[in-house]
Amino acid sequence: MAERRLRLGVAGLGRAFTVMLPTLARHPRLQIVAGADPRADARERFSADFGARAYASVEELCDDAAVEAVYVATPHQYHAEHACLAASKRKHVLVEKPMALTLPDCRAMIEAARTAGVQLVVGHSHSFDGPIRRARAIVESGAVGRVRMISALNFTDYLYRPRRPEELRTASGGGALYNQAVHQIDVVRFLGGGRVRSVRAATGSWDPTRPTEGAYTAFLTFEDGAFASVVYSGYAHFDSDEFCGWIGELGREKDPERYGAARRMLQHASTAEQETALKNARNYGGPEQARDASGVEPEPAWHQHFGLVLVCCERADLRPLPTGVMVYEDFAQRLDPLPKPEVPRAEVIDELYEAAMFQRPPVHSGAWALATMETCLAILQSAREQREILLEHQAGLSS
């Protein structure tokens, strides 16, 4: 007998929804029953694609009795408001990263879910990725000893992808710390067990036409004595996908001959309005959205990733790859392979489903995501104040 599907409503049909669309459309445990977006053309396309109801507001979506869970994919500054609204209507909540812009907002979301008796899951972040989870499973098996050091590095064209104006303002949740560090810190915390003790960091904002953080370097210490270095640049020069066999972040093969494509695209946008139009063209229903014959983006060839990650353990080093996990032991190196994913990001929906249907505590809970946001905010604070920041609200994998 087939499992009953979880009935999902989608709040926000923008870029986050576009990237999650292959997962939402193909996952066998999920049924999309409603969506909300202020754009009439997006609503019309959504209703045609899914045979589902489409609303102009998140409030209307949350009042739909058929909706059991809400995927909050609205702009960052609305995450807390919309997650709390969904919880108040007794809907389970899957909220996109970043969880919220402030720790008080994160705490309000946790309390709203607790009061309503619903589940709160925060994702997608790249700690959901199969190779990251496999690397953590190897650690937990005891075969390689304890984690001692983690190195994470990612160089992308993030800052030069088309952006709305608020996405280039840190105070509005823009920039690399709110958008990209959330992935990298979540990966490092997941591999290291979760509990970061302190952060010392520097950030870079080097292009006055894109006035927000585009790069950072941070040194993290964990409560158990392990430590990590994280490096990120979104300035569209070196591309660290070179270290992953030219498989891009979303798991697809990448053509290195397209170097500079992001910057070239922006040459066609001399105003904020024109750049916003470029971004909208890549969103759901836009002319640049890649679609296969079923109307959704092609299935990734391999697992998704977030750049180069090395985990140094007592008896081996581990390197997650789009194809599995490389294990570097004392006298041999080997690939612990993973099959290609049938549904990209399936782990996100599996975690939501298990929590909503069977009350199984999610790994990427509100408490976990708050701890990631505390670490990211500490990077900003450390860079601003030029000092080490001690953390107070960390959560382990068993929390």
C-alpha positions as CSV (number, residue, x, y, z in Angstrom):
1,M,0.0,0.0,0.0
2,A,1.4,3.4,-1.0
3,E,2.2,6.0,1.7
4,R,-0.3,8.8,2.1
5,R,1.2,11.9,0.6
6,L,1.7,15.1,2.6
7,R,-0.3,18.0,1.2
8,L,1.9,21.0,0.7
9,G,1.3,24.6,0.1
10,V,4.0,26.8,-1.4
11,A,4.4,30.4,-0.2
12,G,6.5,32.2,-2.8
13,L,7.0,31.1,-6.4
14,G,10.4,32.8,-6.9
15,R,14.0,31.5,-7.3
16,A,14.0,29.3,-4.2
17,F,10.8,27.5,-5.5
18,T,12.3,27.3,-9.0
19,V,15.4,25.5,-7.6
20,M,13.3,23.2,-5.4
21,L,10.8,22.5,-8.2
22,P,12.3,19.2,-9.4
23,T,12.1,17.9,-5.8
24,L,8.5,19.1,-5.1
25,A,7.2,17.8,-8.4
26,R,8.7,14.3,-8.3
27,H,8.9,13.3,-4.7
28,P,6.4,10.4,-4.1
29,R,5.6,11.4,-0.6
30,L,4.4,14.9,-1.5
31,Q,1.3,16.4,-3.2
32,I,1.4,20.1,-4.1
33,V,-2.2,21.4,-3.4
34,A,-1.8,25.2,-3.3
35,G,0.6,28.1,-3.9
36,A,0.8,31.8,-3.2
37,D,2.5,34.7,-5.0
38,P,1.6,38.3,-5.7
39,R,2.4,37.8,-9.5
40,A,-0.6,36.8,-11.5
41,D,1.4,35.2,-14.2
42,A,3.2,33.0,-11.7
43,R,-0.1,32.0,-10.2
44,E,-1.6,31.1,-13.6
45,R,1.4,29.0,-14.5
46,F,1.3,27.2,-11.1
47,S,-2.4,26.3,-11.4
48,A,-1.8,25.0,-14.9
49,D,1.2,22.9,-14.0
50,F,-0.1,21.4,-10.8
51,G,-3.9,21.6,-11.0
52,A,-3.7,23.4,-7.7
53,R,-5.2,26.5,-6.2
54,A,-3.2,29.7,-6.3
55,Y,-3.6,32.6,-4.0
56,A,-2.4,36.2,-4.1
57,S,-1.4,36.2,-0.4
58,V,0.2,33.9,2.1
59,E,-2.7,34.5,4.5
60,E,-5.1,33.0,2.0
61,L,-2.8,30.0,1.5
62,C,-2.6,29.4,5.2
63,D,-6.4,29.5,5.5
64,D,-6.7,26.6,3.0
65,A,-7.9,23.6,5.0
66,A,-6.4,21.2,2.5
67,V,-2.9,22.4,3.2
68,E,-1.1,20.4,5.8
69,A,2.4,21.9,5.5
70,V,3.7,25.2,4.1
71,Y,7.0,25.7,2.3
72,V,8.0,29.2,3.1
73,A,10.1,30.4,0.1
74,T,9.3,34.1,0.3
75,P,12.1,36.8,0.5
76,H,14.3,36.4,3.5
77,Q,12.8,39.4,5.4
78,Y,9.4,37.7,5.5
79,H,10.5,34.2,6.7
80,A,9.7,34.8,10.3
81,E,6.3,36.4,9.7
82,H,5.2,33.8,7.2
83,A,6.5,30.8,9.3
84,C,4.7,32.1,12.4
85,L,1.5,32.7,10.4
86,A,1.6,29.1,9.0
87,A,2.2,27.7,12.5
88,S,-0.7,29.7,13.9
89,K,-2.9,28.0,11.4
90,R,-1.7,24.5,12.6
91,K,0.4,23.9,9.4
92,H,3.8,22.2,9.6
93,V,6.5,24.5,8.3
94,L,9.4,24.0,5.9
95,V,11.2,27.3,5.7
96,E,14.0,28.2,3.2
97,K,17.4,29.2,4.5
98,P,18.3,31.6,6.0
99,M,15.9,30.8,8.9
100,A,15.4,34.5,9.6
101,L,17.5,37.7,9.8
102,T,17.8,37.9,13.6
103,L,18.0,35.5,16.6
104,P,14.8,36.9,18.2
105,D,12.9,36.2,15.0
106,C,14.3,32.6,15.0
107,R,13.2,32.2,18.6
108,A,9.7,33.5,17.7
109,M,9.4,30.9,14.9
110,I,10.5,28.1,17.3
111,E,8.0,29.2,19.9
112,A,5.2,29.5,17.3
113,A,5.7,26.0,16.2
114,R,6.0,24.7,19.8
115,T,2.8,26.5,20.8
116,A,0.8,25.1,17.8
117,G,2.2,21.6,18.2
118,V,3.6,21.6,14.6
119,Q,6.9,20.6,13.1
120,L,9.5,23.2,11.9
121,V,12.2,22.2,9.5
122,V,14.7,24.6,7.9
123,G,16.1,23.9,4.5
124,H,17.4,23.4,1.9
125,S,20.9,23.7,3.1
126,H,23.8,21.6,1.7
127,S,24.1,19.6,4.9
128,F,21.1,17.6,3.5
129,D,23.4,16.5,0.6
130,G,23.9,12.7,0.3
131,P,27.8,12.9,0.4
132,I,27.8,15.1,3.5
133,R,25.4,12.8,5.2
134,R,27.5,9.8,4.2
135,A,30.7,11.5,5.5
136,R,29.0,12.1,8.9
137,A,27.8,8.5,9.0
138,I,31.4,7.3,8.5
139,V,32.4,9.5,11.4
140,E,29.6,8.2,13.6
141,S,30.6,4.6,12.8
142,G,33.8,5.1,14.7
143,A,35.9,3.7,11.8
144,V,38.0,6.9,11.3
145,G,38.0,8.3,14.9
146,R,36.9,11.7,16.0
147,V,36.8,14.8,13.8
148,R,39.8,17.0,14.5
149,M,39.8,19.6,11.7
150,I,37.5,20.7,8.9
151,S,38.5,22.8,5.9
152,A,35.7,24.2,3.6
153,L,36.3,26.4,0.5
154,N,34.0,27.7,-2.2
155,F,34.6,30.2,-4.9
156,T,31.5,31.1,-7.1
157,D,29.9,33.8,-9.2
158,Y,27.2,34.3,-6.5
159,L,27.5,38.1,-6.3
160,Y,27.1,38.6,-10.0
161,R,23.9,36.6,-10.6
162,P,21.0,38.9,-11.2
163,R,19.7,40.4,-7.9
164,R,16.8,42.4,-6.6
165,P,18.0,45.6,-4.8
166,E,17.4,44.3,-1.3
167,E,19.6,41.2,-2.1
168,L,22.6,43.6,-2.3
169,R,21.8,45.1,1.2
170,T,23.1,43.2,4.2
171,A,20.4,44.8,6.5
172,S,17.7,43.3,4.3
173,G,19.2,39.9,4.4
174,G,21.4,40.2,1.3
175,G,25.0,39.3,0.7
176,A,27.1,36.2,1.1
177,L,26.6,35.8,4.9
178,Y,22.8,35.4,4.8
179,N,22.8,33.5,1.5
180,Q,25.9,31.4,1.2
181,A,27.5,31.1,4.7
182,V,24.2,29.5,5.8
183,H,25.1,26.5,3.6
184,Q,28.8,26.4,4.4
185,I,28.3,26.8,8.2
186,D,25.5,24.2,8.2
187,V,27.8,21.7,6.4
188,V,30.7,22.3,8.8
189,R,28.5,22.1,11.9
190,F,26.9,18.9,10.7
191,L,30.2,17.3,10.0
192,G,31.7,18.5,13.3
193,G,28.7,17.6,15.5
194,G,27.1,21.0,15.7
195,R,28.4,22.8,18.8
196,V,30.6,25.7,17.7
197,R,32.3,27.5,20.6
198,S,33.8,30.6,19.0
199,V,34.2,32.5,15.8
200,R,37.0,34.8,14.5
201,A,36.4,36.2,11.0
202,A,36.9,38.8,8.3
203,T,34.6,39.8,5.5
204,G,35.1,41.4,2.1
205,S,33.0,44.0,0.3
206,W,35.0,45.0,-2.6
207,D,32.7,46.2,-5.4
208,P,30.9,49.5,-4.7
209,T,28.2,48.6,-7.3
210,R,27.3,45.5,-5.3
211,P,27.6,47.0,-1.7
212,T,27.3,43.9,0.5
213,E,29.7,41.2,1.7
214,G,30.8,39.0,-1.2
215,A,33.5,37.1,0.6
216,Y,34.5,35.9,4.1
217,T,37.0,33.8,6.0
218,A,36.3,32.4,9.4
219,F,38.0,30.3,12.0
220,L,35.6,28.2,14.1
221,T,36.4,26.2,17.3
222,F,34.1,23.5,18.5
223,E,33.3,22.7,22.1
224,D,35.1,19.3,21.8
225,G,38.3,20.8,20.7
226,A,37.9,20.4,16.9
227,F,38.3,23.4,14.7
228,A,37.4,24.5,11.2
229,S,38.3,27.1,8.6
230,V,35.7,28.3,6.1
231,V,36.5,30.4,3.0
232,Y,34.0,31.8,0.5
233,S,34.2,34.2,-2.4
234,G,31.3,35.1,-4.7
235,Y,33.3,37.5,-6.9
236,A,33.2,35.4,-10.1
237,H,36.8,34.9,-10.7
238,F,38.3,31.5,-9.7
239,D,35.6,28.7,-9.8
240,S,36.1,26.0,-7.2
241,D,33.9,23.6,-9.2
242,E,37.2,22.8,-10.8
243,F,37.9,20.8,-7.6
244,C,34.7,18.8,-8.1
245,G,35.4,17.6,-11.7
246,W,33.4,20.5,-13.2
247,I,30.1,19.3,-11.6
248,G,28.3,22.4,-10.4
249,E,26.5,23.1,-7.1
250,L,23.2,21.6,-8.4
251,G,24.8,18.4,-9.5
252,R,25.0,19.0,-13.2
253,E,28.0,19.0,-15.5
254,K,29.4,22.4,-16.0
255,D,31.2,23.8,-19.1
256,P,34.4,25.7,-18.0
257,E,34.4,27.5,-21.4
258,R,31.4,29.5,-20.1
259,Y,33.8,31.4,-17.7
260,G,32.5,34.9,-17.1
261,A,28.9,34.2,-18.1
262,A,27.4,35.8,-15.0
263,R,29.3,39.1,-15.4
264,R,28.5,39.1,-19.1
265,M,24.8,38.8,-18.4
266,L,24.9,41.8,-16.1
267,Q,26.3,43.9,-18.8
268,H,22.8,43.9,-20.3
269,A,21.4,45.5,-17.1
270,S,22.3,49.1,-16.5
271,T,19.5,49.8,-13.9
272,A,18.1,48.0,-10.9
273,E,14.8,47.5,-12.8
274,Q,16.6,45.8,-15.7
275,E,18.6,43.5,-13.3
276,T,15.4,42.5,-11.5
277,A,13.9,41.6,-14.9
278,L,16.9,39.4,-15.6
279,K,16.3,37.7,-12.2
280,N,12.6,37.2,-12.9
281,A,13.5,35.6,-16.3
282,R,15.3,32.8,-14.4
283,N,12.4,32.3,-11.9
284,Y,9.4,30.0,-12.2
285,G,7.6,30.7,-15.4
286,G,10.3,32.9,-16.8
287,P,11.7,32.4,-20.3
288,E,15.2,31.4,-19.1
289,Q,13.9,28.7,-16.7
290,A,15.3,25.4,-17.9
291,R,12.6,22.8,-18.4
292,D,12.5,19.2,-19.6
293,A,9.5,17.6,-21.3
294,S,7.6,17.4,-18.0
295,G,7.8,21.1,-17.4
296,V,10.5,21.1,-14.7
297,E,14.2,21.4,-14.6
298,P,16.3,18.4,-15.7
299,E,17.3,15.9,-13.0
300,P,20.8,16.5,-11.7
301,A,23.4,14.0,-12.9
302,W,25.0,13.7,-9.4
303,H,24.6,14.9,-5.9
304,Q,24.7,18.6,-5.1
305,H,27.6,20.1,-3.2
306,F,29.0,23.4,-1.8
307,G,32.6,23.4,-2.9
308,L,35.6,21.7,-1.5
309,V,35.2,20.1,2.0
310,L,37.9,18.1,3.8
311,V,37.3,16.4,7.2
312,C,40.5,15.4,9.0
313,C,39.8,12.7,11.5
314,E,42.1,10.7,13.8
315,R,42.6,7.9,11.4
316,A,41.6,9.2,8.0
317,D,40.6,12.2,6.0
318,L,37.2,12.4,4.3
319,R,36.3,14.4,1.2
320,P,32.6,14.5,0.1
321,L,32.2,14.6,-3.7
322,P,29.2,14.7,-6.0
323,T,29.8,11.0,-6.6
324,G,30.4,9.8,-3.0
325,V,33.0,10.2,-0.3
326,M,36.8,9.8,-0.8
327,V,38.4,8.2,2.2
328,Y,42.1,8.7,2.7
329,E,43.4,6.1,5.1
330,D,46.9,5.4,6.3
331,F,47.9,3.1,3.4
332,A,45.1,3.4,0.9
333,Q,42.6,5.8,-0.6
334,R,39.2,4.8,-1.9
335,L,35.9,6.1,-3.0
336,D,32.8,5.2,-1.0
337,P,30.4,5.6,-4.0
338,L,26.8,6.9,-3.9
339,P,24.3,6.2,-6.7
340,K,22.8,9.1,-8.6
341,P,19.9,10.6,-6.8
342,E,16.5,9.7,-8.3
343,V,15.0,12.8,-6.8
344,P,17.3,15.8,-6.1
345,R,17.1,17.1,-2.6
346,A,14.8,14.2,-1.6
347,E,16.3,14.3,1.9
348,V,14.6,17.6,2.6
349,I,11.1,16.3,2.0
350,D,11.9,13.0,3.7
351,E,12.9,14.9,6.9
352,L,9.7,17.0,6.7
353,Y,7.5,14.0,6.0
354,E,9.0,11.9,8.9
355,A,8.5,14.8,11.3
356,A,5.0,15.7,10.2
357,M,3.6,12.2,9.8
358,F,5.5,10.3,12.5
359,Q,6.6,13.1,14.9
360,R,10.2,12.1,14.4
361,P,12.4,15.0,15.5
362,P,14.1,16.6,12.5
363,V,17.8,17.2,12.4
364,H,17.3,20.6,10.7
365,S,15.0,21.8,13.5
366,G,14.5,25.3,14.6
367,A,17.1,25.0,17.3
368,W,19.6,23.6,14.8
369,A,19.0,26.4,12.3
370,L,19.1,29.1,15.0
371,A,22.6,27.8,15.9
372,T,23.7,28.1,12.3
373,M,22.3,31.7,12.2
374,E,24.1,32.5,15.4
375,T,27.3,31.4,13.8
376,C,26.7,33.4,10.6
377,L,25.8,36.5,12.6
378,A,28.9,36.0,14.6
379,I,31.0,36.2,11.4
380,L,29.5,39.6,10.7
381,Q,30.1,40.7,14.3
382,S,33.6,39.4,14.5
383,A,34.6,41.2,11.2
384,R,33.0,44.4,12.4
385,E,34.5,44.4,15.9
386,Q,37.7,42.6,14.9
387,R,37.6,40.2,17.8
388,E,36.7,36.6,18.7
389,I,33.0,36.0,19.4
390,L,31.8,33.3,21.9
391,L,28.6,31.6,21.0
392,E,25.7,30.8,23.4
393,H,22.9,29.1,21.5
394,Q,24.5,26.1,19.8
395,A,22.8,22.7,19.2
396,G,24.3,19.3,18.6
397,L,23.0,16.6,16.3
398,S,21.2,14.9,19.1
399,S,19.5,18.1,20.3
